[in-house]
Amino acid sequence: MTKWKKPLLFTLGGWGYVGLEMLWRGRSHSSMFLAGGSCFLLLGSLSKTADHLILPLKAAAGAGIITSVELLTGLLANRDYHVWDYRQVPLNYRGQICLLYSLLWMPVGLGAMSLYRILDKQLLQKN
């Protein structure tokens, strides 16, 4: 199972992100699967190494990871704003990220970190 653990967690994170978008906006895009998988693995790494951080800092770090991946994904796959468009949202950067969603990523990131730790432990037990 060890060689399949990261690809499986990536896939679960990708589908989770797409699922959140479907619930929130009623649509998604294939680039969001890649962004979600990347976010989930990065958040999982953060959760393993940042146990010493207080909860608000861990939440902010998680939101920073998600926002950074969202910005990179936006600059690569959303140049014409066909996936999302934050240009009308206050405090946005190039219509790709905005403060409002960065704040919303805080609880999402904490939830993803908790889920990652649970799944990671379950996958280790199966070895």
Disulfide bonds with the S-S distance in Angstrom:
none
